[in-house]
Structure formats: structure tokens, C-alpha cells
Amino acid sequence: MQEKNDNSASRKCDNGIHVRLKSFRVEKELTQKDIALALDLDPAAVSRIEKNERQIDCYSFLKLREEFSVDINWLLTGEKDTLQKCENHKFDFLADLQTWLEEICTEEPERQNWLKIELKDKLPLFNEWLKKRDQATAKAGDRRAA
């Protein structure tokens, strides 16, 4: 029975990191030598990583983030950072929220109190805002009464 050759240098790493690393390097106009210096590697090692002949270690991931601000999640998965996704996705949160609130309050007026209680429970900042608003309203009423 023959044993499998488990030499990691000869195995291909099928994870796409090599493609994203090269893409990042080219986009930033960096050389393999630039990356190698930052990662304390030989330029040939960077070449092997980009050719998918060598895996990148954890230390190198951290150094890439530290030296070049690489999004490690993107490098590992190809998925952009959630905040970046939100920035790229054009939507108006306040407009959506206002529309939703208007629909709920118009279609089901009895849910207004339920919603207010839920917001006070779940969002302490909303509760604080209500208290300040009520205090300001009370002060304005006192001034008008005087």
C-alpha cells in the first residue's frame, strides 16, 4: 500500500488567498519584495504563496494587517468587511425607519404604545431622549404658565 505524499509545499492550497494577496499587491503597486520585507520572508516565498504552492501563516496575516491595513476577513474569505458593505450599499436608514414607523402607526395605531415600550426597553438612549424631551416640554409649559 502506497502512502500519500503529504508534503505541504507540493500540495495546492485551494482557498483563493493566493489570488487575493496578489490582487492586493498589484492594486497597491507593491512588489513581491515589498511584501517579503514586511513579512520577514524571502521574495521566493511570496512568489510561492501567490502561485498557490505555499500556505500563508498566521504571523504573516497579522503582519499584512499591521503593515498594509489588509482586511484579513477579505483575504481569508473574499468577503468585504461589513462596514465597507454598508458604505457601498446605498440606502437611507432614517428614511426607511421613518417610512416603517409611519406605516405601523397608520395601519395599527394601537401598536404605537407597544412600540414605545419596546424601544424604551431595548434602547436606553431612546429612553434617555424621551426623559429629556419630557423635561424640556415641562419647562416650556412652566414658562408659558408664569
Secondary structure, DSSP 8 states (H G I E B T S, - for coil): -------TTTS---SSHHHHHHHHHHHTT--HHHHHHHHT--HHHHHHHHTTSS---HHHHHHHHHHH---HHHHHHS---HHHHHHHS---HHHHHHHHHHHHHHH-TTHHHHHHHHHHHH-HHHHHHHHHHHHHHHHHHHHHH-
